[in-house]
Amino acid sequence: MTIPQVSMLEQVVTKKLSEVLNRELHLDQGADLRSEGLDSIKMIEFIVNLEVEFDIQIDDQDLLVENFSTVHKITTLLSQKYGV
């Protein structure tokens, strides 16, 4: 049995989520972040942290709850659209 490797991007996203939620997180890629406590105010803080971390500006059209509901969706958006 092999252990799946967590990408560096997933690690950074999870670290930033942990900082915003003020607790250590151990999530799988498909876990619903809203059920983990990511509300609208914390979502804004998280997005700003990502923009600073990666020196990007997330387009208004991408600021949808669906794009930030799981680690997988966040990493997909960041890598495919913003080249992170």
N, CA, C and O atoms as CSV, one atom per row, in Angstrom:
chain,resi,resn,atom,element,x,y,z
A,1,MET,N,N,0.844,-1.174,0.000
A,1,MET,CA,C,0.000,0.000,0.000
A,1,MET,C,C,0.893,1.243,0.000
A,1,MET,O,O,1.839,1.336,0.782
A,2,THR,N,N,0.590,2.179,-0.868
A,2,THR,CA,C,1.377,3.403,-0.919
A,2,THR,C,C,0.645,4.529,-0.210
A,2,THR,O,O,-0.584,4.564,-0.167
A,3,ILE,N,N,1.405,5.424,0.330
A,3,ILE,CA,C,0.837,6.595,1.003
A,3,ILE,C,C,0.822,7.738,0.003
A,3,ILE,O,O,1.865,8.069,-0.562
A,4,PRO,N,N,-0.346,8.356,-0.233
A,4,PRO,CA,C,-0.393,9.448,-1.202
A,4,PRO,C,C,0.429,10.638,-0.725
A,4,PRO,O,O,0.407,10.997,0.452
A,5,GLN,N,N,1.147,11.236,-1.652
A,5,GLN,CA,C,1.947,12.412,-1.334
A,5,GLN,C,C,1.071,13.655,-1.384
A,5,GLN,O,O,0.251,13.811,-2.289
A,6,VAL,N,N,1.244,14.520,-0.426
A,6,VAL,CA,C,0.519,15.775,-0.406
A,6,VAL,C,C,1.398,16.806,-1.107
A,6,VAL,O,O,2.566,16.984,-0.762
A,7,SER,N,N,0.822,17.473,-2.083
A,7,SER,CA,C,1.608,18.438,-2.840
A,7,SER,C,C,1.980,19.628,-1.958
A,7,SER,O,O,1.345,19.895,-0.938
A,8,MET,N,N,3.014,20.324,-2.379
A,8,MET,CA,C,3.460,21.512,-1.658
A,8,MET,C,C,2.334,22.543,-1.614
A,8,MET,O,O,2.130,23.196,-0.591
A,9,LEU,N,N,1.608,22.690,-2.713
A,9,LEU,CA,C,0.500,23.643,-2.760
A,9,LEU,C,C,-0.572,23.285,-1.738
A,9,LEU,O,O,-1.079,24.161,-1.037
A,10,GLU,N,N,-0.918,22.011,-1.651
A,10,GLU,CA,C,-1.901,21.571,-0.659
A,10,GLU,C,C,-1.413,21.861,0.752
A,10,GLU,O,O,-2.202,22.245,1.617
A,11,GLN,N,N,-0.124,21.681,0.990
A,11,GLN,CA,C,0.434,21.954,2.316
A,11,GLN,C,C,0.306,23.433,2.664
A,11,GLN,O,O,-0.068,23.780,3.784
A,12,VAL,N,N,0.615,24.304,1.703
A,12,VAL,CA,C,0.526,25.744,1.953
A,12,VAL,C,C,-0.922,26.151,2.178
A,12,VAL,O,O,-1.212,26.931,3.086
A,13,VAL,N,N,-1.837,25.632,1.360
A,13,VAL,CA,C,-3.261,25.954,1.515
A,13,VAL,C,C,-3.754,25.509,2.886
A,13,VAL,O,O,-4.445,26.260,3.575
A,14,THR,N,N,-3.405,24.300,3.278
A,14,THR,CA,C,-3.825,23.784,4.583
A,14,THR,C,C,-3.221,24.602,5.717
A,14,THR,O,O,-3.887,24.859,6.720
A,15,LYS,N,N,-1.962,25.014,5.566
A,15,LYS,CA,C,-1.311,25.854,6.587
A,15,LYS,C,C,-2.033,27.188,6.720
A,15,LYS,O,O,-2.277,27.649,7.836
A,16,LYS,N,N,-2.379,27.814,5.594
A,16,LYS,CA,C,-3.080,29.096,5.628
A,16,LYS,C,C,-4.472,28.936,6.236
A,16,LYS,O,O,-4.928,29.806,6.978
A,17,LEU,N,N,-5.143,27.835,5.928
A,17,LEU,CA,C,-6.445,27.568,6.542
A,17,LEU,C,C,-6.305,27.406,8.050
A,17,LEU,O,O,-7.117,27.930,8.813
A,18,SER,N,N,-5.280,26.683,8.478
A,18,SER,CA,C,-5.038,26.486,9.908
A,18,SER,C,C,-4.815,27.816,10.621
A,18,SER,O,O,-5.307,28.024,11.730
A,19,GLU,N,N,-4.071,28.715,9.975
A,19,GLU,CA,C,-3.819,30.027,10.563
A,19,GLU,C,C,-5.110,30.819,10.714
A,19,GLU,O,O,-5.336,31.448,11.747
A,20,VAL,N,N,-5.950,30.792,9.698
A,20,VAL,CA,C,-7.204,31.554,9.726
A,20,VAL,C,C,-8.177,30.966,10.748
A,20,VAL,O,O,-8.881,31.704,11.437
A,21,LEU,N,N,-8.214,29.640,10.842
A,21,LEU,CA,C,-9.140,28.979,11.760
A,21,LEU,C,C,-8.564,28.803,13.166
A,21,LEU,O,O,-9.250,28.311,14.062
A,22,ASN,N,N,-7.317,29.200,13.356
A,22,ASN,CA,C,-6.643,29.138,14.657
A,22,ASN,C,C,-6.599,27.738,15.256
A,22,ASN,O,O,-6.732,27.557,16.467
A,23,ARG,N,N,-6.407,26.747,14.377
A,23,ARG,CA,C,-6.233,25.376,14.859
A,23,ARG,C,C,-5.581,24.545,13.774
A,23,ARG,O,O,-5.673,24.863,12.588
A,24,GLU,N,N,-4.924,23.485,14.189
A,24,GLU,CA,C,-4.267,22.602,13.234
A,24,GLU,C,C,-5.315,21.756,12.518
A,24,GLU,O,O,-6.226,21.210,13.140
A,25,LEU,N,N,-5.168,21.662,11.215
A,25,LEU,CA,C,-6.120,20.897,10.409
A,25,LEU,C,C,-5.434,19.712,9.757
A,25,LEU,O,O,-4.285,19.799,9.324
A,26,HIS,N,N,-6.149,18.614,9.695
A,26,HIS,CA,C,-5.714,17.421,8.965
A,26,HIS,C,C,-6.902,17.017,8.101
A,26,HIS,O,O,-7.753,16.229,8.513
A,27,LEU,N,N,-6.941,17.576,6.890
A,27,LEU,CA,C,-8.088,17.389,6.006
A,27,LEU,C,C,-7.724,16.569,4.789
A,27,LEU,O,O,-6.581,16.581,4.334
A,28,ASP,N,N,-8.714,15.852,4.264
A,28,ASP,CA,C,-8.497,15.299,2.943
A,28,ASP,C,C,-8.928,16.364,1.942
A,28,ASP,O,O,-9.588,17.337,2.304
A,29,GLN,N,N,-8.555,16.174,0.695
A,29,GLN,CA,C,-8.788,17.193,-0.322
A,29,GLN,C,C,-10.254,17.519,-0.524
A,29,GLN,O,O,-10.583,18.629,-0.944
A,30,GLY,N,N,-11.144,16.579,-0.234
A,30,GLY,CA,C,-12.562,16.794,-0.495
A,30,GLY,C,C,-13.381,17.236,0.697
A,30,GLY,O,O,-14.598,17.380,0.583
A,31,ALA,N,N,-12.748,17.456,1.840
A,31,ALA,CA,C,-13.483,17.868,3.038
A,31,ALA,C,C,-14.103,19.238,2.840
A,31,ALA,O,O,-13.451,20.156,2.341
A,32,ASP,N,N,-15.370,19.377,3.232
A,32,ASP,CA,C,-16.080,20.651,3.108
A,32,ASP,C,C,-15.549,21.613,4.161
A,32,ASP,O,O,-15.705,21.386,5.361
A,33,LEU,N,N,-14.923,22.683,3.701
A,33,LEU,CA,C,-14.289,23.630,4.619
A,33,LEU,C,C,-15.300,24.439,5.422
A,33,LEU,O,O,-14.975,24.933,6.501
A,34,ARG,N,N,-16.494,24.578,4.922
A,34,ARG,CA,C,-17.528,25.285,5.692
A,34,ARG,C,C,-17.866,24.511,6.957
A,34,ARG,O,O,-18.133,25.108,7.999
A,35,SER,N,N,-17.857,23.196,6.872
A,35,SER,CA,C,-18.140,22.390,8.059
A,35,SER,C,C,-16.971,22.415,9.040
A,35,SER,O,O,-17.115,22.022,10.197
A,36,GLU,N,N,-15.816,22.878,8.572
A,36,GLU,CA,C,-14.638,23.021,9.435
A,36,GLU,C,C,-14.577,24.408,10.091
A,36,GLU,O,O,-13.674,24.687,10.881
A,37,GLY,N,N,-15.546,25.277,9.757
A,37,GLY,CA,C,-15.596,26.592,10.391
A,37,GLY,C,C,-15.193,27.751,9.496
A,37,GLY,O,O,-15.040,28.872,9.982
A,38,LEU,N,N,-15.018,27.515,8.202
A,38,LEU,CA,C,-14.633,28.587,7.289
A,38,LEU,C,C,-15.893,29.351,6.881
A,38,LEU,O,O,-16.581,28.975,5.932
A,39,ASP,N,N,-16.181,30.429,7.614
A,39,ASP,CA,C,-17.336,31.255,7.293
A,39,ASP,C,C,-16.916,32.385,6.353
A,39,ASP,O,O,-15.763,32.435,5.926
A,40,SER,N,N,-17.835,33.285,6.030
A,40,SER,CA,C,-17.557,34.317,5.029
A,40,SER,C,C,-16.440,35.266,5.454
A,40,SER,O,O,-15.622,35.654,4.620
A,41,ILE,N,N,-16.385,35.640,6.702
A,41,ILE,CA,C,-15.337,36.553,7.180
A,41,ILE,C,C,-13.974,35.859,7.141
A,41,ILE,O,O,-12.992,36.439,6.678
A,42,LYS,N,N,-13.918,34.643,7.618
A,42,LYS,CA,C,-12.657,33.893,7.595
A,42,LYS,C,C,-12.240,33.569,6.162
A,42,LYS,O,O,-11.049,33.491,5.861
A,43,MET,N,N,-13.218,33.383,5.285
A,43,MET,CA,C,-12.926,33.127,3.872
A,43,MET,C,C,-12.201,34.323,3.261
A,43,MET,O,O,-11.237,34.148,2.516
A,44,ILE,N,N,-12.656,35.527,3.569
A,44,ILE,CA,C,-12.003,36.737,3.056
A,44,ILE,C,C,-10.574,36.816,3.562
A,44,ILE,O,O,-9.653,37.087,2.791
A,45,GLU,N,N,-10.385,36.582,4.848
A,45,GLU,CA,C,-9.044,36.595,5.430
A,45,GLU,C,C,-8.153,35.543,4.765
A,45,GLU,O,O,-6.989,35.808,4.463
A,46,PHE,N,N,-8.698,34.370,4.544
A,46,PHE,CA,C,-7.962,33.286,3.895
A,46,PHE,C,C,-7.558,33.666,2.468
A,46,PHE,O,O,-6.418,33.438,2.063
A,47,ILE,N,N,-8.481,34.238,1.714
A,47,ILE,CA,C,-8.194,34.635,0.328
A,47,ILE,C,C,-7.113,35.703,0.290
A,47,ILE,O,O,-6.214,35.644,-0.549
A,48,VAL,N,N,-7.190,36.672,1.184
A,48,VAL,CA,C,-6.154,37.714,1.256
A,48,VAL,C,C,-4.807,37.080,1.584
A,48,VAL,O,O,-3.790,37.459,1.003
A,49,ASN,N,N,-4.787,36.133,2.495
A,49,ASN,CA,C,-3.541,35.431,2.841
A,49,ASN,C,C,-2.963,34.692,1.636
A,49,ASN,O,O,-1.750,34.696,1.426
A,50,LEU,N,N,-3.826,34.061,0.849
A,50,LEU,CA,C,-3.354,33.375,-0.359
A,50,LEU,C,C,-2.783,34.369,-1.369
A,50,LEU,O,O,-1.752,34.109,-1.989
A,51,GLU,N,N,-3.454,35.502,-1.528
A,51,GLU,CA,C,-2.973,36.512,-2.468
A,51,GLU,C,C,-1.598,37.031,-2.063
A,51,GLU,O,O,-0.733,37.234,-2.915
A,52,VAL,N,N,-1.397,37.243,-0.787
A,52,VAL,CA,C,-0.102,37.714,-0.285
A,52,VAL,C,C,0.952,36.614,-0.441
A,52,VAL,O,O,2.056,36.870,-0.920
A,53,GLU,N,N,0.608,35.409,-0.039
A,53,GLU,CA,C,1.553,34.282,-0.094
A,53,GLU,C,C,2.063,34.032,-1.508
A,53,GLU,O,O,3.254,33.795,-1.709
A,54,PHE,N,N,1.166,34.085,-2.482
A,54,PHE,CA,C,1.532,33.738,-3.854
A,54,PHE,C,C,1.703,34.951,-4.766
A,54,PHE,O,O,1.955,34.799,-5.961
A,55,ASP,N,N,1.569,36.145,-4.211
A,55,ASP,CA,C,1.716,37.391,-4.971
A,55,ASP,C,C,0.814,37.374,-6.213
A,55,ASP,O,O,1.263,37.580,-7.340
A,56,ILE,N,N,-0.462,37.123,-5.961
A,56,ILE,CA,C,-1.463,37.096,-7.020
A,56,ILE,C,C,-2.644,37.956,-6.603
A,56,ILE,O,O,-2.741,38.374,-5.449
A,57,GLN,N,N,-3.530,38.217,-7.532
A,57,GLN,CA,C,-4.808,38.849,-7.210
A,57,GLN,C,C,-5.893,37.972,-7.807
A,57,GLN,O,O,-5.977,37.816,-9.025
A,58,ILE,N,N,-6.705,37.411,-6.963
A,58,ILE,CA,C,-7.771,36.530,-7.422
A,58,ILE,C,C,-8.881,37.388,-8.018
A,58,ILE,O,O,-9.379,38.316,-7.380
A,59,ASP,N,N,-9.256,37.064,-9.241
A,59,ASP,CA,C,-10.281,37.824,-9.955
A,59,ASP,C,C,-11.617,37.747,-9.233
A,59,ASP,O,O,-11.955,36.736,-8.616
A,60,ASP,N,N,-12.374,38.846,-9.326
A,60,ASP,CA,C,-13.699,38.885,-8.707
A,60,ASP,C,C,-14.577,37.729,-9.170
A,60,ASP,O,O,-15.340,37.177,-8.378
A,61,GLN,N,N,-14.477,37.359,-10.439
A,61,GLN,CA,C,-15.306,36.278,-10.978
A,61,GLN,C,C,-14.973,34.927,-10.356
A,61,GLN,O,O,-15.782,34.002,-10.427
A,62,ASP,N,N,-13.798,34.800,-9.748
A,62,ASP,CA,C,-13.397,33.553,-9.095
A,62,ASP,C,C,-13.735,33.520,-7.609
A,62,ASP,O,O,-13.544,32.495,-6.953
A,63,LEU,N,N,-14.228,34.618,-7.079
A,63,LEU,CA,C,-14.540,34.698,-5.655
A,63,LEU,C,C,-15.918,34.107,-5.372
A,63,LEU,O,O,-16.836,34.802,-4.937
A,64,LEU,N,N,-16.033,32.832,-5.626
A,64,LEU,CA,C,-17.265,32.092,-5.413
A,64,LEU,C,C,-17.048,31.067,-4.311
A,64,LEU,O,O,-15.979,30.464,-4.216
A,65,VAL,N,N,-18.048,30.877,-3.492
A,65,VAL,CA,C,-17.955,29.908,-2.400
A,65,VAL,C,C,-17.573,28.533,-2.943
A,65,VAL,O,O,-16.799,27.809,-2.318
A,66,GLU,N,N,-18.116,28.176,-4.105
A,66,GLU,CA,C,-17.823,26.864,-4.684
A,66,GLU,C,C,-16.325,26.681,-4.947
A,66,GLU,O,O,-15.809,25.573,-4.801
A,67,ASN,N,N,-15.626,27.742,-5.331
A,67,ASN,CA,C,-14.191,27.647,-5.623
A,67,ASN,C,C,-13.345,27.462,-4.368
A,67,ASN,O,O,-12.187,27.055,-4.458
A,68,PHE,N,N,-13.904,27.753,-3.215
A,68,PHE,CA,C,-13.146,27.695,-1.962
A,68,PHE,C,C,-13.791,26.748,-0.946
A,68,PHE,O,O,-13.601,26.905,0.260
A,69,SER,N,N,-14.547,25.775,-1.431
A,69,SER,CA,C,-15.254,24.884,-0.518
A,69,SER,C,C,-14.435,23.675,-0.082
A,69,SER,O,O,-14.729,23.062,0.944
A,70,THR,N,N,-13.395,23.324,-0.866
A,70,THR,CA,C,-12.528,22.196,-0.499
A,70,THR,C,C,-11.076,22.547,-0.845
A,70,THR,O,O,-10.819,23.435,-1.657
A,71,VAL,N,N,-10.157,21.853,-0.232
A,71,VAL,CA,C,-8.743,22.048,-0.545
A,71,VAL,C,C,-8.489,21.720,-2.018
A,71,VAL,O,O,-7.724,22.414,-2.687
A,72,HIS,N,N,-9.122,20.675,-2.512
A,72,HIS,CA,C,-8.942,20.289,-3.919
A,72,HIS,C,C,-9.370,21.413,-4.864
A,72,HIS,O,O,-8.650,21.729,-5.811
A,73,LYS,N,N,-10.519,22.010,-4.617
A,73,LYS,CA,C,-11.006,23.083,-5.487
A,73,LYS,C,C,-10.092,24.308,-5.413
A,73,LYS,O,O,-9.863,24.975,-6.422
A,74,ILE,N,N,-9.580,24.598,-4.239
A,74,ILE,CA,C,-8.677,25.742,-4.074
A,74,ILE,C,C,-7.377,25.504,-4.832
A,74,ILE,O,O,-6.921,26.372,-5.577
A,75,THR,N,N,-6.780,24.333,-4.643
A,75,THR,CA,C,-5.511,24.055,-5.313
A,75,THR,C,C,-5.688,23.984,-6.832
A,75,THR,O,O,-4.802,24.402,-7.578
A,76,THR,N,N,-6.809,23.464,-7.287
A,76,THR,CA,C,-7.084,23.431,-8.729
A,76,THR,C,C,-7.181,24.840,-9.288
A,76,THR,O,O,-6.580,25.142,-10.320
A,77,LEU,N,N,-7.926,25.699,-8.620
A,77,LEU,CA,C,-8.054,27.097,-9.061
A,77,LEU,C,C,-6.701,27.782,-9.086
A,77,LEU,O,O,-6.347,28.430,-10.071
A,78,LEU,N,N,-5.951,27.643,-8.018
A,78,LEU,CA,C,-4.651,28.317,-7.928
A,78,LEU,C,C,-3.669,27.821,-8.984
A,78,LEU,O,O,-2.948,28.617,-9.586
A,79,SER,N,N,-3.640,26.528,-9.206
A,79,SER,CA,C,-2.671,25.988,-10.154
A,79,SER,C,C,-3.079,26.203,-11.603
A,79,SER,O,O,-2.243,26.554,-12.436
A,80,GLN,N,N,-4.351,25.999,-11.912
A,80,GLN,CA,C,-4.780,26.106,-13.308
A,80,GLN,C,C,-4.942,27.544,-13.777
A,80,GLN,O,O,-4.558,27.865,-14.902
A,81,LYS,N,N,-5.497,28.411,-12.950
A,81,LYS,CA,C,-5.786,29.769,-13.389
A,81,LYS,C,C,-4.663,30.740,-13.065
A,81,LYS,O,O,-4.415,31.677,-13.825
A,82,TYR,N,N,-3.982,30.529,-11.949
A,82,TYR,CA,C,-2.993,31.492,-11.483
A,82,TYR,C,C,-1.555,30.975,-11.552
A,82,TYR,O,O,-0.624,31.684,-11.171
A,83,GLY,N,N,-1.371,29.762,-12.028
A,83,GLY,CA,C,-0.035,29.222,-12.231
A,83,GLY,C,C,0.791,29.044,-10.979
A,83,GLY,O,O,2.020,29.098,-11.018
A,84,VAL,N,N,0.113,28.831,-9.870
A,84,VAL,CA,C,0.808,28.647,-8.589
A,84,VAL,C,C,1.313,27.225,-8.501
A,84,VAL,O,O,1.930,26.850,-7.504
